[in-house]
Amino acid sequence: MTEAADPIIRVRDVTVQFGATKVLNGLDLDVRRGEILGFVGPSGAGKSVLTRTIIGLVPKLSGSIEVFGIDLDKAGKAERRGVERRWGILFQQGALFSSLTVRQNIQFPVREYLKLSQRLLDEITIAKLVMVGLKPDVIDRYPSELSGGMIKRVALARALALDPELVFLDEPTSGLDPIGAGDFDELVRTLQRTLGLTVFMVTHDLDSLHTACDRIAVLGDGKVIAAGTIADMQASQHPWLRSYFHGKRARAVVGSP
């Protein structure tokens, strides 16, 4: 079986409407096992809406969504909970609970699914902090005491707390300076390789697409208008893709005149 035939996420003909506006309109998308898929598109096009629809925060009008081969509409409560146990989510800006410490934030999803001793919870927390490049001494700080980059890393540690197979990243480098964003991309790539993660990354960061993503899917007019490698995107003659990948902030194509 090829990777292409083994999608972790399979979205078919999904439509999401807010008021009179169809944000997603018959969208199809596969996210393959073990890849980092970058999901891009114009501002306000509905990139984050798709993530929220897949995880069940936004209702859809029609279509089907399968994760790990399970149709989420047909899954019972226990089966749905089992699927959710296998994914982790990093929301835009980190979305840490401001009234909870780093320790409490990271342990929150673990407590929801598992009954573990405090000692074991603390061991898991420290292991995840080290995994994302933070020192254990931040464990009792509050989000207000952390830098933007540290918040993103704590949020990633929380997303990894249950050892998921699939991770959703919503604009993970937004608000970070170029060095911090580059470090975060490298971290995500390293974790994907070492843990065998599948990553669905909503982003507008061209550097992330170049350095972290195996494939890219482009959202336009409510549908995926292109999917492929960065080279495929750069070769496309679609007007928005040409503007995005060859505009003033785009990287030069290696080997081009």
C-alpha positions in Angstrom: 0.0 0.0 0.0 1.4 3.4 -0.9 1.4 6.4 1.4 -1.1 8.1 -0.9 -3.5 5.3 -0.4 -3.2 5.4 3.4 -4.6 8.8 4.5 -4.7 9.5 8.3 -7.3 12.2 7.5 -9.8 11.8 4.6 -12.1 14.8 3.9 -14.7 14.4 1.2 -17.1 17.0 -0.2 -17.2 19.0 3.0 -19.3 22.2 3.1 -19.3 24.7 6.0 -21.5 27.7 5.9 -21.6 30.8 8.2 -24.8 32.8 7.5 -25.1 33.1 3.8 -21.4 32.5 3.2 -20.0 29.1 2.2 -16.5 29.1 3.7 -15.8 25.5 2.6 -17.6 24.4 -0.5 -17.3 20.7 -1.4 -13.8 20.4 -0.1 -11.7 17.2 -0.6 -8.4 16.6 1.2 -6.2 13.7 2.2 -3.4 14.0 4.8 -1.1 11.1 4.4 0.4 9.0 7.2 3.8 10.4 8.5 3.8 13.6 6.5 3.8 17.3 7.4 1.1 18.8 5.3 1.1 22.6 5.0 -2.4 24.1 4.5 -2.3 27.6 2.9 -4.6 30.1 1.3 -5.6 33.7 1.4 -6.4 35.4 4.7 -10.0 34.7 5.7 -10.3 31.8 3.2 -11.2 29.3 5.9 -7.9 27.5 6.7 -8.5 27.3 10.4 -12.2 26.5 9.8 -11.2 23.2 8.3 -9.1 22.3 11.3 -12.0 23.2 13.6 -14.4 21.2 11.5 -12.2 18.1 11.5 -11.9 18.1 15.3 -15.6 18.8 15.8 -15.7 22.5 17.0 -17.4 23.7 13.8 -20.4 21.9 12.3 -20.5 21.0 8.6 -23.5 21.2 6.3 -22.5 18.1 4.3 -19.7 15.8 3.5 -17.7 13.2 5.4 -14.5 13.2 7.5 -12.6 10.1 8.4 -9.7 10.1 10.8 -7.7 6.9 11.4 -10.2 5.2 9.0 -13.1 6.1 11.3 -16.1 8.1 10.0 -16.5 10.7 12.7 -20.2 11.2 12.0 -20.9 7.5 12.5 -18.6 7.0 15.5 -20.1 6.3 18.9 -19.1 8.3 21.9 -16.5 5.9 23.0 -15.0 5.4 19.5 -15.0 9.2 19.0 -13.2 9.6 22.4 -10.7 7.0 21.3 -9.9 9.0 18.1 -9.5 12.2 20.0 -7.1 10.5 22.4 -4.9 9.9 19.4 -4.6 13.5 18.2 -3.0 16.7 19.7 -3.9 20.3 18.9 -1.9 23.5 19.0 -4.3 26.4 18.6 -3.3 29.8 17.2 -1.4 31.9 19.8 -1.0 28.8 21.9 -4.4 29.2 23.7 -2.9 28.2 27.1 -5.2 28.6 30.1 -4.0 31.9 31.6 -5.0 30.9 35.2 -3.1 27.6 35.1 0.6 27.1 35.4 2.7 25.4 32.8 2.4 22.1 34.8 -1.4 22.4 35.0 -1.7 23.3 31.3 0.3 20.3 30.1 -1.4 17.9 32.5 -4.9 19.1 31.6 -5.5 16.7 28.6 -3.8 13.8 30.5 -6.2 14.2 33.4 -9.1 14.2 31.0 -8.3 10.7 29.6 -6.1 9.0 32.2 -6.0 8.4 35.9 -2.4 8.7 36.9 -0.5 9.6 40.1 0.7 13.2 40.5 4.3 11.9 40.5 3.8 10.2 37.1 1.9 13.3 35.8 4.9 15.4 36.8 7.3 13.0 35.1 5.3 13.2 31.9 5.2 17.0 32.1 9.0 17.4 32.5 9.6 14.9 29.7 7.4 16.9 27.3 9.0 20.2 28.3 12.5 18.8 27.5 11.1 17.3 24.3 10.1 20.8 23.1 13.3 22.4 24.2 12.3 24.0 27.5 14.0 23.7 30.9 12.0 22.0 33.6 12.3 25.1 35.8 9.4 26.8 33.8 7.0 24.2 35.2 5.3 26.5 37.8 5.3 29.7 35.7 2.1 31.2 34.4 1.6 32.0 30.7 1.9 35.7 31.5 5.5 35.0 32.7 6.5 33.4 29.4 7.7 34.8 26.1 5.7 34.2 22.9 8.1 31.5 21.8 7.9 29.8 25.1 4.1 29.9 25.0 4.1 28.1 21.7 6.5 25.5 23.0 4.4 24.9 26.1 1.3 24.6 23.9 3.1 22.1 21.8 4.2 20.1 24.9 0.5 20.1 25.8 -0.5 18.8 22.3 2.1 16.0 22.7 1.1 15.1 26.3 -0.9 12.0 25.3 1.7 10.8 22.8 -0.6 11.4 19.8 -0.1 10.0 16.3 -1.6 13.1 14.6 -1.0 16.8 15.5 -2.9 19.8 14.3 -0.9 23.1 14.3 -2.8 26.3 13.6 -0.5 29.1 12.6 2.3 27.8 14.9 4.9 30.5 13.9 2.5 33.5 13.9 3.8 36.2 16.3 7.3 34.8 16.4 10.4 36.6 15.2 12.2 34.9 12.2 14.8 33.2 14.4 12.1 31.9 16.8 9.9 30.8 13.9 12.8 29.0 12.2 13.7 27.2 15.5 10.0 26.1 15.9 9.9 24.8 12.3 13.1 22.8 13.0 11.6 21.5 16.3 8.4 20.3 14.5 10.4 18.6 11.8 12.6 16.8 14.3 9.6 15.7 16.4 7.8 14.4 13.2 10.9 12.4 12.3 11.7 11.0 15.7 8.1 10.3 16.8 6.6 9.3 13.5 4.0 12.0 13.7 1.5 13.1 11.1 1.2 16.9 11.1 -1.6 19.1 9.6 -0.2 22.6 9.7 -2.3 25.6 8.9 0.2 28.4 8.0 0.9 31.5 6.0 4.7 31.3 6.6 6.6 30.7 3.4 9.7 29.6 5.3 7.7 26.9 7.1 6.4 25.6 3.8 10.0 25.4 2.5 11.7 24.0 5.6 9.1 21.9 7.4 6.4 20.6 5.0 6.5 17.5 2.8 3.5 18.6 0.9 1.3 21.7 0.6 -2.5 22.0 -0.1 -3.9 25.3 -1.1 -7.4 26.5 -0.2 -9.2 28.8 -2.6 -12.9 29.5 -3.2 -13.8 26.9 -0.5 -11.9 24.1 -2.2 -8.4 22.7 -2.4 -7.2 24.2 -5.7 -3.8 22.6 -5.6 -1.8 20.0 -3.7 1.8 18.8 -4.0 5.4 19.6 -3.2 6.9 23.0 -2.9 8.3 22.5 -6.4 4.8 21.7 -7.7 3.5 25.0 -6.1 6.3 27.0 -7.7 5.7 25.5 -11.1 1.9 26.2 -11.0 0.5 28.8 -13.3 -2.5 29.4 -11.1 -2.6 33.2 -10.5 -2.8 33.1 -6.7 -0.1 30.5 -6.4 2.2 32.5 -8.7 1.6 35.6 -6.6 2.1 33.7 -3.4 5.2 31.6 -4.3 6.8 34.2 -6.6 5.9 37.4 -5.0 8.2 39.9 -3.3 8.5 37.8 -0.1 8.9 34.5 -1.9 12.2 32.6 -1.9 14.1 32.4 -5.1 13.7 29.0 -6.9 17.0 27.1 -6.7 18.6 26.9 -10.1 16.3 29.5 -11.7 18.0 32.3 -13.7 
